[in-house]
Amino acid sequence: MTRYFIIAALAGAVGAVSNAFAAGVIAGANTLALLATPARYAVACVLALLLPLIFRGMPRWSAMLLALAALTFLPSLNAKLVLGVGAPWQTVLVLNAVYAGVTTLVYLVAAGRHASHRG
């Protein structure tokens, strides 16, 4: 199980990088500043640790939907309600959907066919 958490954390970092590039393209944000912010990686990696738990307890397709929803809405709530990001909700949700999609995809590819690793 530990290897799945490591894979998830690394997938979260990849998702954070993709989110930074998407923010540069979609919202005109300073991509380099976003890439150089360690707290973004910390939040992204911690949230990605949900993936092994989600995929362990649910059928694959249901788990994918829940993973995409959780990794889109949780960081969006954090950005808007905790960090006070001024961008509109739609923009924040789209950017975090990029993070969610990339993180989930990287996790599934790296974990292989055992991503739904029921116990």
Summary of the structure (lengths in Angstrom):
residues: 119
radius of gyration: 13.9
end to end distance: 9.2
largest distance: 44.4
contacts: 379
relative contact order: 0.20
helix: 83%
strand: 0%
